[in-house]
């Protein structure tokens, strides 16, 4: 008969004698640990209030000189108050577990993956035992303090959401994401050389990546923001091979049409041009737009036609915009009004 003790590579050592903690045998030490934990948890709401005061009262451009380094005062103080509050919650939880919770060692036998009813009952019993062992019923401020500290830590996160940007009201959207720098009389220019595009110099089948001439007035982040919205493609097609709705007769110049370069699916830049079919393919998810039919979607996940920019020519024959886009460019968003988007069959 096999002996389990001799069949195993290492004999079962069993449970060694476990010496008690000093908080288990000294009530005064347990009370000191209790007060330390409650004190740390009580400091958390104070730090959260300090976080809120710093957020609203300290100017964002105020600087703090620390160890010879110039730091942003608001950012530094926000990090200190929120960081120390989080640290105190963690330290108090560890101190609670090490000093006041049950220190009894338990051996758990292995069992199958299935959970019979008696095992579920045992889990509930163990849970009740754990709650009792935590001391939370005898020292009620522990649970209250921890719950209050964790609840207060939600406030910095909620307040910080304001930094995600202003509330997207209809008025704000009309001034920002729904508006580009295209306007009446703005010249269309090559996006590399910034030379003006002359209608007579474009040949049938040609596609040109372009930008508004006024883009050169912007720099830094403002340049990138405006460029992301105003990027366009200019194509010339045989007027006899394309469909121009009555409502857009004056949006083109002898078969020269202008569309947004930003895909209406997720905003990828597109310029994969098929001259024969007049189709424009997005390289990201293969949305395909028919530029010979007002940019309607003929394939892929995009749900809206490419926005078309109304164009004409100036006295010297250079292409200029008649206005801004009549609909917002780029991918959809919840507040977007899609009622003005071009649909197949529109006049």
C-alpha positions as a Markdown table, in Angstrom:
| # | Residue | x | y | z |
|---|---|---|---|---|
| 1 | Unk | 0.0 | 0.0 | 0.0 |
| 2 | Unk | 1.3 | 3.4 | -1.0 |
| 3 | Unk | 2.2 | 5.8 | 1.8 |
| 4 | Unk | 1.3 | 9.4 | 0.8 |
| 5 | Unk | 4.1 | 10.7 | 3.0 |
| 6 | Unk | 6.8 | 8.6 | 1.2 |
| 7 | Unk | 5.3 | 9.0 | -2.3 |
| 8 | Unk | 5.7 | 12.7 | -2.3 |
| 9 | Unk | 9.1 | 14.3 | -3.1 |
| 10 | Unk | 8.9 | 16.4 | 0.0 |
| 11 | Unk | 7.1 | 15.3 | 3.2 |
| 12 | Unk | 4.1 | 17.3 | 4.2 |
| 13 | Unk | 5.5 | 19.7 | 6.9 |
| 14 | Unk | 2.1 | 20.5 | 8.2 |
| 15 | Unk | 1.4 | 23.8 | 9.9 |
| 16 | Unk | 4.1 | 25.3 | 12.1 |
| 17 | Unk | 3.3 | 27.0 | 15.3 |
| 18 | Unk | 2.1 | 30.5 | 14.6 |
| 19 | Unk | 3.2 | 33.1 | 17.1 |
| 20 | Unk | 0.5 | 35.7 | 17.9 |
| 21 | Unk | 0.8 | 39.3 | 16.9 |
| 22 | Unk | 1.4 | 41.9 | 19.6 |
| 23 | Unk | -2.0 | 43.5 | 18.7 |
| 24 | Unk | -3.7 | 40.1 | 19.5 |
| 25 | Unk | -2.3 | 40.0 | 23.0 |
| 26 | Unk | -2.1 | 43.7 | 23.8 |
| 27 | Unk | -5.4 | 45.6 | 23.7 |
| 28 | Unk | -3.5 | 48.9 | 23.9 |
| 29 | Unk | -1.5 | 48.1 | 20.8 |
| 30 | Unk | -4.7 | 47.1 | 19.0 |
| 31 | Unk | -6.3 | 50.4 | 20.0 |
| 32 | Unk | -3.3 | 52.4 | 18.7 |
| 33 | Unk | -3.5 | 50.6 | 15.4 |
| 34 | Unk | -7.2 | 51.2 | 15.2 |
| 35 | Unk | -6.7 | 55.0 | 15.8 |
| 36 | Unk | -3.9 | 55.1 | 13.2 |
| 37 | Unk | -6.1 | 53.5 | 10.6 |
| 38 | Unk | -9.1 | 55.8 | 11.4 |
| 39 | Unk | -6.8 | 58.8 | 11.4 |
| 40 | Unk | -5.4 | 58.0 | 7.9 |
| 41 | Unk | -8.9 | 57.4 | 6.5 |
| 42 | Unk | -10.1 | 60.7 | 8.1 |
| 43 | Unk | -7.3 | 62.6 | 6.4 |
| 44 | Unk | -8.6 | 61.4 | 2.9 |
| 45 | Unk | -11.7 | 63.7 | 2.9 |
| 46 | Unk | -9.5 | 66.6 | 3.9 |
| 47 | Unk | -7.1 | 66.0 | 1.1 |
| 48 | Unk | -10.0 | 65.6 | -1.4 |
| 49 | Unk | -11.4 | 69.0 | -0.3 |
| 50 | Unk | -7.9 | 70.5 | -0.7 |
| 51 | Unk | -7.9 | 69.0 | -4.2 |
| 52 | Unk | -11.1 | 70.7 | -5.1 |
| 53 | Unk | -9.9 | 74.0 | -3.6 |
| 54 | Unk | -6.7 | 73.8 | -5.7 |
| 55 | Unk | -8.6 | 72.9 | -8.8 |
| 56 | Unk | -10.9 | 75.9 | -8.6 |
| 57 | Unk | -8.8 | 78.5 | -6.8 |
| 58 | Unk | -5.2 | 78.1 | -8.0 |
| 59 | Unk | -4.6 | 79.7 | -11.5 |
| 60 | Unk | -3.4 | 77.3 | -14.1 |
| 61 | Unk | -0.5 | 79.6 | -15.1 |
| 62 | Unk | 0.8 | 79.9 | -11.5 |
| 63 | Unk | 4.2 | 78.5 | -11.0 |
| 64 | Unk | 5.9 | 76.9 | -8.0 |
| 65 | Unk | 9.7 | 76.9 | -7.6 |
| 66 | Unk | 10.8 | 73.6 | -6.0 |
| 67 | Unk | 14.4 | 72.5 | -5.6 |
| 68 | Unk | 15.3 | 75.0 | -8.4 |
| 69 | Unk | 12.7 | 73.7 | -10.8 |
| 70 | Unk | 9.8 | 75.7 | -12.1 |
| 71 | Unk | 6.6 | 73.6 | -11.7 |
| 72 | Unk | 3.0 | 74.3 | -12.5 |
| 73 | Unk | 1.5 | 75.0 | -9.1 |
| 74 | Unk | -1.9 | 73.7 | -9.8 |
| 75 | Unk | -0.7 | 70.4 | -11.4 |
| 76 | Unk | 1.8 | 69.8 | -8.6 |
| 77 | Unk | -0.7 | 70.4 | -5.8 |
| 78 | Unk | -3.4 | 68.4 | -7.6 |
| 79 | Unk | -1.0 | 65.5 | -7.9 |
| 80 | Unk | 0.1 | 65.8 | -4.2 |
| 81 | Unk | -3.4 | 65.9 | -2.8 |
| 82 | Unk | -4.9 | 63.1 | -4.9 |
| 83 | Unk | -1.7 | 61.0 | -4.7 |
| 84 | Unk | -1.4 | 61.2 | -0.9 |
| 85 | Unk | -5.1 | 60.5 | -0.5 |
| 86 | Unk | -4.8 | 57.4 | -2.6 |
| 87 | Unk | -1.6 | 56.4 | -0.7 |
| 88 | Unk | -3.3 | 56.8 | 2.7 |
| 89 | Unk | -6.2 | 54.5 | 1.6 |
| 90 | Unk | -3.7 | 51.9 | 0.5 |
| 91 | Unk | -1.6 | 52.1 | 3.7 |
| 92 | Unk | -4.7 | 52.1 | 5.9 |
| 93 | Unk | -6.0 | 49.0 | 4.2 |
| 94 | Unk | -2.7 | 47.2 | 4.6 |
| 95 | Unk | -2.3 | 48.3 | 8.2 |
| 96 | Unk | -5.9 | 47.1 | 8.9 |
| 97 | Unk | -5.2 | 43.7 | 7.4 |
| 98 | Unk | -1.9 | 43.2 | 9.2 |
| 99 | Unk | -2.8 | 44.5 | 12.6 |
| 100 | Unk | -6.5 | 44.0 | 13.2 |
| 101 | Unk | -7.9 | 41.3 | 10.9 |
| 102 | Unk | -7.8 | 37.7 | 11.9 |
| 103 | Unk | -4.2 | 36.2 | 11.8 |
| 104 | Unk | -5.3 | 32.5 | 11.8 |
| 105 | Unk | -3.7 | 30.3 | 9.2 |
| 106 | Unk | -6.1 | 28.0 | 7.4 |
| 107 | Unk | -5.5 | 24.9 | 5.3 |
| 108 | Unk | -7.7 | 24.5 | 2.2 |
| 109 | Unk | -8.1 | 21.0 | 0.8 |
| 110 | Unk | -8.2 | 20.7 | -3.0 |
| 111 | Unk | -11.6 | 19.8 | -4.6 |
| 112 | Unk | -13.2 | 19.5 | -7.9 |
| 113 | Unk | -14.3 | 22.4 | -10.1 |
| 114 | Unk | -18.0 | 21.8 | -9.5 |
| 115 | Unk | -19.5 | 23.7 | -6.5 |
| 116 | Unk | -22.1 | 21.6 | -4.7 |
| 117 | Unk | -24.8 | 23.3 | -2.6 |
| 118 | Unk | -22.9 | 22.6 | 0.6 |
| 119 | Unk | -19.9 | 24.4 | -0.8 |
| 120 | Unk | -21.9 | 27.5 | -1.5 |
| 121 | Unk | -23.2 | 27.4 | 2.0 |
| 122 | Unk | -19.7 | 27.1 | 3.2 |
| 123 | Unk | -18.7 | 30.1 | 1.2 |
| 124 | Unk | -21.4 | 32.2 | 2.8 |
| 125 | Unk | -20.3 | 30.9 | 6.2 |
| 126 | Unk | -16.7 | 31.8 | 5.4 |
| 127 | Unk | -17.8 | 35.2 | 4.3 |
| 128 | Unk | -19.6 | 35.7 | 7.6 |
| 129 | Unk | -16.5 | 34.5 | 9.4 |
| 130 | Unk | -14.3 | 36.9 | 7.4 |
| 131 | Unk | -16.5 | 39.8 | 8.2 |
| 132 | Unk | -16.4 | 38.9 | 11.9 |
| 133 | Unk | -12.6 | 38.4 | 11.8 |
| 134 | Unk | -12.1 | 41.8 | 10.2 |
| 135 | Unk | -13.3 | 43.5 | 13.4 |
| 136 | Unk | -15.5 | 45.8 | 11.4 |
| 137 | Unk | -18.5 | 45.1 | 13.6 |
| 138 | Unk | -16.7 | 45.8 | 16.8 |
| 139 | Unk | -14.8 | 48.8 | 15.5 |
| 140 | Unk | -17.5 | 50.3 | 13.2 |
| 141 | Unk | -15.5 | 53.4 | 12.2 |
| 142 | Unk | -13.2 | 51.2 | 10.2 |
| 143 | Unk | -15.9 | 50.3 | 7.6 |
| 144 | Unk | -17.4 | 53.8 | 7.7 |
| 145 | Unk | -14.0 | 55.4 | 7.3 |
| 146 | Unk | -13.0 | 53.2 | 4.4 |
| 147 | Unk | -16.3 | 53.6 | 2.6 |
| 148 | Unk | -16.2 | 57.4 | 3.1 |
| 149 | Unk | -12.6 | 57.6 | 1.9 |
| 150 | Unk | -13.3 | 55.6 | -1.2 |
| 151 | Unk | -16.5 | 57.6 | -1.9 |
| 152 | Unk | -14.6 | 60.9 | -1.5 |
| 153 | Unk | -11.9 | 59.8 | -3.9 |
| 154 | Unk | -14.6 | 59.8 | -6.7 |
| 155 | Unk | -14.9 | 63.6 | -6.5 |
| 156 | Unk | -11.4 | 64.4 | -8.0 |
| 157 | Unk | -12.1 | 62.0 | -10.9 |
| 158 | Unk | -15.6 | 63.6 | -11.5 |
| 159 | Unk | -14.2 | 67.2 | -11.2 |
| 160 | Unk | -11.3 | 66.3 | -13.5 |
| 161 | Unk | -13.8 | 65.4 | -16.3 |
| 162 | Unk | -14.2 | 69.1 | -16.9 |
| 163 | Unk | -10.7 | 69.1 | -18.4 |
| 164 | Unk | -11.9 | 66.9 | -21.2 |
| 165 | Unk | -13.2 | 70.0 | -22.9 |
| 166 | Unk | -16.2 | 72.4 | -22.9 |
| 167 | Unk | -19.8 | 71.1 | -23.1 |
| 168 | Unk | -20.5 | 70.4 | -26.8 |
| 169 | Unk | -23.5 | 72.8 | -27.2 |
| 170 | Unk | -25.0 | 73.5 | -30.6 |
| 171 | Unk | -23.5 | 77.0 | -30.6 |
| 172 | Unk | -20.0 | 75.7 | -29.7 |
| 173 | Unk | -20.2 | 72.9 | -32.3 |
| 174 | Unk | -21.1 | 75.4 | -34.9 |
| 175 | Unk | -18.0 | 77.5 | -34.1 |
| 176 | Unk | -15.6 | 74.5 | -33.9 |
| 177 | Unk | -16.0 | 71.0 | -35.3 |
| 178 | Unk | -18.8 | 72.0 | -37.7 |
| 179 | Unk | -16.8 | 74.9 | -39.2 |
| 180 | Unk | -13.7 | 75.0 | -41.3 |
| 181 | Unk | -11.6 | 78.0 | -42.6 |
| 182 | Unk | -13.1 | 77.6 | -46.0 |
| 183 | Unk | -15.1 | 80.8 | -47.0 |
| 184 | Unk | -16.2 | 82.7 | -50.0 |
| 185 | Unk | -13.2 | 83.7 | -52.2 |
| 186 | Unk | -10.6 | 81.5 | -50.5 |
| 187 | Unk | -8.3 | 80.1 | -53.1 |
| 188 | Unk | -7.7 | 76.4 | -53.5 |
| 189 | Unk | -3.9 | 75.6 | -53.4 |
| 190 | Unk | -1.7 | 72.5 | -53.8 |
| 191 | Unk | -1.1 | 71.0 | -50.3 |
| 192 | Unk | 2.6 | 70.7 | -50.9 |
| 193 | Unk | 3.7 | 73.7 | -52.9 |
| 194 | Unk | 0.8 | 76.0 | -51.9 |
| 195 | Unk | 0.4 | 77.2 | -55.5 |
| 196 | Unk | -3.0 | 78.2 | -56.6 |
| 197 | Unk | -4.9 | 75.8 | -58.8 |
| 198 | Unk | -6.0 | 77.1 | -62.2 |
| 199 | Unk | -9.0 | 75.5 | -63.8 |
| 200 | Unk | -7.6 | 75.4 | -67.3 |
| 201 | Unk | -4.4 | 73.6 | -66.0 |
| 202 | Unk | -6.3 | 70.6 | -64.6 |
| 203 | Unk | -6.8 | 67.7 | -67.0 |
| 204 | Unk | -9.6 | 65.1 | -67.1 |
| 205 | Unk | -8.8 | 62.2 | -64.7 |
| 206 | Unk | -6.5 | 64.3 | -62.5 |
| 207 | Unk | -6.7 | 64.4 | -58.7 |
| 208 | Unk | -5.0 | 67.0 | -56.6 |
| 209 | Unk | -4.7 | 67.1 | -52.8 |
| 210 | Unk | -5.4 | 70.7 | -51.8 |
| 211 | Unk | -5.8 | 73.1 | -48.9 |
| 212 | Unk | -7.2 | 76.5 | -48.4 |
| 213 | Unk | -4.7 | 79.3 | -49.1 |
| 214 | Unk | -5.5 | 80.9 | -45.7 |
| 215 | Unk | -4.0 | 77.8 | -43.9 |
| 216 | Unk | -0.6 | 79.5 | -44.1 |
| 217 | Unk | -1.8 | 82.0 | -41.5 |
| 218 | Unk | -1.9 | 79.3 | -38.8 |
| 219 | Unk | 0.9 | 77.7 | -36.8 |
| 220 | Unk | 1.5 | 75.0 | -34.3 |
| 221 | Unk | -1.6 | 73.1 | -32.9 |
| 222 | Unk | -4.0 | 75.6 | -34.6 |
| 223 | Unk | -2.4 | 74.7 | -37.9 |
| 224 | Unk | -2.9 | 71.0 | -37.4 |
| 225 | Unk | -6.5 | 71.4 | -36.2 |
| 226 | Unk | -7.5 | 73.5 | -39.2 |
| 227 | Unk | -5.7 | 71.3 | -41.6 |
| 228 | Unk | -7.5 | 68.2 | -40.3 |
| 229 | Unk | -10.8 | 69.7 | -41.1 |
| 230 | Unk | -10.1 | 71.7 | -44.3 |
| 231 | Unk | -8.1 | 69.1 | -46.3 |
| 232 | Unk | -9.7 | 68.5 | -49.7 |
| 233 | Unk | -9.3 | 66.6 | -53.0 |
| 234 | Unk | -9.9 | 68.3 | -56.4 |
| 235 | Unk | -10.8 | 66.1 | -59.3 |
| 236 | Unk | -11.6 | 66.8 | -62.9 |
| 237 | Unk | -13.9 | 64.5 | -64.8 |
| 238 | Unk | -15.7 | 64.6 | -68.2 |
| 239 | Unk | -18.9 | 66.5 | -67.5 |
| 240 | Unk | -20.7 | 64.1 | -69.8 |
| 241 | Unk | -19.7 | 61.1 | -67.7 |
| 242 | Unk | -20.9 | 62.3 | -64.3 |
| 243 | Unk | -24.2 | 63.1 | -62.7 |
| 244 | Unk | -24.5 | 66.6 | -61.3 |
| 245 | Unk | -27.8 | 67.3 | -59.4 |
| 246 | Unk | -29.7 | 70.4 | -60.2 |
| 247 | Unk | -29.1 | 71.8 | -56.7 |
| 248 | Unk | -25.3 | 71.6 | -57.3 |
| 249 | Unk | -25.0 | 72.9 | -60.8 |
| 250 | Unk | -23.0 | 75.9 | -59.7 |
| 251 | Unk | -20.8 | 73.9 | -57.3 |
| 252 | Unk | -18.4 | 72.8 | -60.0 |
| 253 | Unk | -16.4 | 74.3 | -62.9 |
| 254 | Unk | -16.6 | 72.4 | -66.2 |
| 255 | Unk | -16.4 | 69.0 | -64.5 |
| 256 | Unk | -14.0 | 70.1 | -61.7 |
| 257 | Unk | -15.4 | 69.1 | -58.3 |
| 258 | Unk | -14.0 | 69.4 | -54.8 |
| 259 | Unk | -14.7 | 67.1 | -51.9 |
| 260 | Unk | -13.5 | 66.7 | -48.3 |
| 261 | Unk | -10.5 | 64.4 | -48.0 |
| 262 | Unk | -11.7 | 63.0 | -44.6 |
| 263 | Unk | -13.7 | 59.8 | -44.7 |
| 264 | Unk | -17.1 | 59.9 | -43.2 |
| 265 | Unk | -16.6 | 56.6 | -41.5 |
| 266 | Unk | -13.8 | 57.1 | -38.9 |
| 267 | Unk | -11.9 | 60.1 | -40.4 |
| 268 | Unk | -9.1 | 58.5 | -42.4 |
| 269 | Unk | -7.5 | 60.7 | -45.1 |
| 270 | Unk | -8.4 | 59.3 | -48.6 |
| 271 | Unk | -7.1 | 59.8 | -52.1 |
| 272 | Unk | -7.1 | 56.3 | -53.8 |
| 273 | Unk | -8.6 | 57.4 | -57.1 |
| 274 | Unk | -10.0 | 55.2 | -59.8 |
| 275 | Unk | -10.2 | 57.4 | -62.9 |
| 276 | Unk | -12.4 | 55.1 | -65.0 |
| 277 | Unk | -15.1 | 54.5 | -62.4 |
| 278 | Unk | -14.8 | 57.9 | -60.6 |
| 279 | Unk | -14.6 | 56.0 | -57.3 |
| 280 | Unk | -12.5 | 57.1 | -54.3 |
| 281 | Unk | -11.4 | 54.4 | -52.0 |
| 282 | Unk | -10.6 | 54.8 | -48.3 |
| 283 | Unk | -7.5 | 52.6 | -47.4 |
| 284 | Unk | -8.6 | 52.0 | -43.8 |
| 285 | Unk | -11.9 | 50.1 | -44.2 |
| 286 | Unk | -12.5 | 50.2 | -47.9 |
| 287 | Unk | -15.4 | 52.7 | -47.9 |
| 288 | Unk | -15.9 | 53.7 | -51.5 |
| 289 | Unk | -17.4 | 57.0 | -52.7 |
| 290 | Unk | -18.7 | 57.8 | -56.2 |
| 291 | Unk | -17.3 | 61.3 | -56.9 |
| 292 | Unk | -19.2 | 61.3 | -60.2 |
| 293 | Unk | -22.4 | 61.2 | -58.3 |
| 294 | Unk | -22.0 | 63.8 | -55.5 |
| 295 | Unk | -19.7 | 61.5 | -53.4 |
| 296 | Unk | -22.4 | 59.0 | -52.4 |
| 297 | Unk | -21.3 | 55.7 | -50.7 |
| 298 | Unk | -21.2 | 52.7 | -53.1 |
| 299 | Unk | -19.4 | 50.3 | -50.8 |
| 300 | Unk | -18.1 | 49.9 | -47.2 |
| 301 | Unk | -19.1 | 50.9 | -43.7 |
| 302 | Unk | -19.3 | 54.7 | -44.3 |
| 303 | Unk | -22.9 | 55.9 | -43.9 |
| 304 | Unk | -22.7 | 59.3 | -45.4 |
| 305 | Unk | -21.6 | 60.9 | -48.7 |
| 306 | Unk | -18.4 | 62.8 | -48.8 |
| 307 | Unk | -19.1 | 66.5 | -48.2 |
| 308 | Unk | -18.7 | 68.6 | -51.3 |
| 309 | Unk | -17.2 | 72.0 | -51.3 |
| 310 | Unk | -18.9 | 74.5 | -53.6 |
| 311 | Unk | -16.3 | 76.1 | -55.9 |
| 312 | Unk | -16.0 | 78.6 | -58.7 |
| 313 | Unk | -13.2 | 80.7 | -60.3 |
| 314 | Unk | -11.9 | 84.2 | -59.8 |
| 315 | Unk | -11.3 | 86.8 | -62.5 |
| 316 | Unk | -8.0 | 85.1 | -63.4 |
| 317 | Unk | -9.4 | 81.6 | -63.6 |
| 318 | Unk | -8.1 | 80.3 | -60.3 |
| 319 | Unk | -10.3 | 78.0 | -58.3 |
| 320 | Unk | -11.9 | 79.6 | -55.2 |
| 321 | Unk | -14.5 | 78.4 | -52.7 |
| 322 | Unk | -18.0 | 79.7 | -52.9 |
| 323 | Unk | -18.6 | 79.1 | -49.2 |
| 324 | Unk | -17.7 | 76.7 | -46.4 |
| 325 | Unk | -18.9 | 73.1 | -46.5 |
| 326 | Unk | -22.7 | 73.0 | -46.1 |
| 327 | Unk | -22.5 | 70.0 | -43.8 |
| 328 | Unk | -19.9 | 69.0 | -41.1 |
| 329 | Unk | -16.9 | 67.1 | -42.4 |
| 330 | Unk | -15.5 | 63.9 | -41.0 |
| 331 | Unk | -17.1 | 61.0 | -39.1 |
| 332 | Unk | -20.5 | 61.1 | -37.4 |
| 333 | Unk | -21.1 | 62.0 | -33.8 |
| 334 | Unk | -24.2 | 61.8 | -31.6 |
| 335 | Unk | -25.2 | 65.5 | -31.9 |
| 336 | Unk | -24.7 | 65.7 | -35.6 |
| 337 | Unk | -27.7 | 66.6 | -37.8 |
| 338 | Unk | -27.6 | 64.4 | -40.8 |
| 339 | Unk | -30.7 | 65.7 | -42.4 |
| 340 | Unk | -28.7 | 67.9 | -44.8 |
| 341 | Unk | -26.4 | 65.1 | -46.0 |
| 342 | Unk | -26.7 | 64.3 | -49.7 |
| 343 | Unk | -28.7 | 61.2 | -50.5 |
| 344 | Unk | -29.0 | 59.3 | -53.7 |
| 345 | Unk | -31.8 | 60.9 | -55.8 |
| 346 | Unk | -31.5 | 64.3 | -54.3 |
| 347 | Unk | -31.9 | 67.1 | -56.8 |
